[in-house]
Amino acid sequence: MDRRTRIGIIGTGGIARAHARSYAQIPDAQIVAVCDVVAGRAAAFAAEQGLDARAFDDPGGLLAEDLDAVSVCTPNVAHHSATVAALRAGKHVLVEKPLAVTYAHAREMVDVARSTGRILSVGFQSRYDQNINLAKQVVASGGMGDLYYVDMGGGRQRGLAGGTFLRRELAGGGAILDIGCYSIDTAMYIIGHPRPVSVSAATADHFIRNRAYIADAAADVEDFGAAFIRFEGGLTMVFKICWAMHADSLGPCLFLGARGGLRLDVTGGLGDDTIVGMTYFQDVVGAPTRTALPVRRPGSRGSFERKVAEFVRAVREGGPAPIPAAEILPSMAILDGIYRSAAEGREVDVRDPVPQA
Ligand SMILES: NC(=O)c1ccc[n+]([C@@H]2O[C@H](COP(=O)([O-])OP(=O)(O)OC[C@H]3O[C@@H](n4cnc5c(N)ncnc54)[C@H](O)[C@@H]3O)[C@@H](O)[C@H]2O)c1
């Protein structure tokens, strides 16, 4: 590609600012169009960010522009429609996390990306966290033997979201979709995306329903979720997440194998910049040992900019997607299963009747 990569941003709220700042650092890219369904918001965003970009009040106008790629930065529920429309208009897409709010939507997004031959990358900047990649290397080294159990997730004593994140009609869910999606993606990335079979889950909304914590009487999402997940081959996983609790931790994350184990100490959940300790356990000539692995100190960010830069690089080089949506389908099956299981009060089957290509 010999011209600068022409970028559009769909949805100009909070996280669009981080996208704009990241694109601004890439000499080969320029934001040429922005849109938001709230009239005037895109134009105000362009002015605020100092962009020489056309501003639209609907995605249709933006998608008719000469663009190579778009960032989808809408609330979760609109990821599906905005992404599918952009792919069908021939644009490559970087969609913010979570990929979608249901497995069916995620599957359709992946199928449309395949049929249009466009890149569909998902905004999990956690994939560039050095500590997460160290944990992945430890598991992939094979020294732990067969993995049989993962315990992951986490929570905050107080960390309730606000705004559009509290409305199911916009966010699709609460803490599980908002921060739980990072824990699930990170754990699945570390262990290589095995296929889930079933999920048994429960959710709670004690903080959300309590006006002492949330003034918005229309807030209708969960602030807590817990699940037990079975995978093909016998691996099991425990997941727990919360935006708030009357405690300071839900414990460390654990990866247990037949010959070794890995403990990750996390703050607020498993994800970008949250791992504060990593310990590897194994027997040496029959004696149980533990080794503290060197973790990078939290606080030195940069992974967000990297996810945007890697997306632009993929667009310019013709792919593949740096964080492929197709790889995230098993995680989406888990998320979807958590909400279905919690609603039905029983374990649900999360196997895809249509096998992935
Ligand atoms: N990767 C990260 O670190 C990170 C951090 C925060 C949020 N996010 C994700 O980014 C997304 C947006 O979050 P936010 O905090 O920016 O929300 P926000 O509510 O601040 O902004 C969303 C914007 O999208 C607009 N919008 C809604 N529907 C639209 C549509 N169909 N077409 C165009 N515009 C539309 C809204 O009017 C709003 O201006 C969410 O999916 C969230 O999970 C990611």
The ligand as a MOL file (V3000), in Angstrom:
LIG
                    3D

  0  0  0     0  0            999 V3000
M  V30 BEGIN CTAB
M  V30 COUNTS 44 48 0 0 0
M  V30 BEGIN ATOM
M  V30 1 N -10.0530 -1.6680 25.0300 0
M  V30 2 C -10.2990 -0.8830 26.0670 0
M  V30 3 O -9.4390 -0.6040 26.8920 0
M  V30 4 C -11.6810 -0.3160 26.2410 0
M  V30 5 C -11.9160 0.6250 27.2620 0
M  V30 6 C -13.1890 1.1900 27.3620 0
M  V30 7 C -14.2100 0.7720 26.5100 0
M  V30 8 N -13.9510 -0.1790 25.5640 0 CHG=1
M  V30 9 C -15.0290 -0.6460 24.6670 0
M  V30 10 O -15.2820 0.3940 23.7250 0
M  V30 11 C -16.6800 0.4360 23.4170 0
M  V30 12 C -17.2050 1.8460 23.6330 0
M  V30 13 O -16.9810 2.2210 24.9720 0
M  V30 14 P -16.9740 3.7700 25.3740 0
M  V30 15 O -16.4960 3.8230 26.7700 0
M  V30 16 O -16.2640 4.5470 24.3390 0 CHG=-1
M  V30 17 O -18.5460 4.0750 25.3170 0
M  V30 18 P -19.2470 5.4800 25.1390 0
M  V30 19 O -20.6540 5.2830 25.5300 0
M  V30 20 O -18.4130 6.5450 25.8010 0
M  V30 21 O -19.1480 5.7970 23.5650 0
M  V30 22 C -19.8480 5.0740 22.5890 0
M  V30 23 C -20.2810 6.0370 21.4870 0
M  V30 24 O -20.8590 5.2860 20.4160 0
M  V30 25 C -22.0060 6.0150 19.9300 0
M  V30 26 N -22.8720 5.0680 19.2290 0
M  V30 27 C -23.8110 4.2340 19.7420 0
M  V30 28 N -24.3420 3.4590 18.7690 0
M  V30 29 C -23.7210 3.8200 17.6050 0
M  V30 30 C -23.8270 3.3740 16.2680 0
M  V30 31 N -24.6400 2.3880 15.9150 0
M  V30 32 N -23.0500 3.9750 15.3270 0
M  V30 33 C -22.2170 4.9930 15.6680 0
M  V30 34 N -22.0670 5.4470 16.9480 0
M  V30 35 C -22.7970 4.8490 17.9010 0
M  V30 36 C -22.5920 6.6500 21.1790 0
M  V30 37 O -23.4320 7.7380 20.8590 0
M  V30 38 C -21.3220 7.0480 21.9390 0
M  V30 39 O -20.9040 8.3530 21.5800 0
M  V30 40 C -17.3490 -0.6220 24.2990 0
M  V30 41 O -17.5570 -1.7830 23.5240 0
M  V30 42 C -16.3290 -0.8960 25.3900 0
M  V30 43 O -16.3850 -2.2260 25.8760 0
M  V30 44 C -12.7100 -0.7010 25.4130 0
M  V30 END ATOM
M  V30 BEGIN BOND
M  V30 1 1 1 2
M  V30 2 2 2 3
M  V30 3 1 2 4
M  V30 4 1 4 5
M  V30 5 2 4 44
M  V30 6 2 5 6
M  V30 7 1 6 7
M  V30 8 2 7 8
M  V30 9 1 8 9
M  V30 10 1 8 44
M  V30 11 1 9 10
M  V30 12 1 9 42
M  V30 13 1 10 11
M  V30 14 1 11 12
M  V30 15 1 11 40
M  V30 16 1 12 13
M  V30 17 1 13 14
M  V30 18 2 14 15
M  V30 19 1 14 16
M  V30 20 1 14 17
M  V30 21 1 17 18
M  V30 22 2 18 19
M  V30 23 1 18 20
M  V30 24 1 18 21
M  V30 25 1 21 22
M  V30 26 1 22 23
M  V30 27 1 23 24
M  V30 28 1 23 38
M  V30 29 1 24 25
M  V30 30 1 25 26
M  V30 31 1 25 36
M  V30 32 1 26 27
M  V30 33 1 26 35
M  V30 34 2 27 28
M  V30 35 1 28 29
M  V30 36 1 29 30
M  V30 37 2 29 35
M  V30 38 1 30 31
M  V30 39 2 30 32
M  V30 40 1 32 33
M  V30 41 2 33 34
M  V30 42 1 34 35
M  V30 43 1 36 37
M  V30 44 1 36 38
M  V30 45 1 38 39
M  V30 46 1 40 41
M  V30 47 1 40 42
M  V30 48 1 42 43
M  V30 END BOND
M  V30 END CTAB
M  END
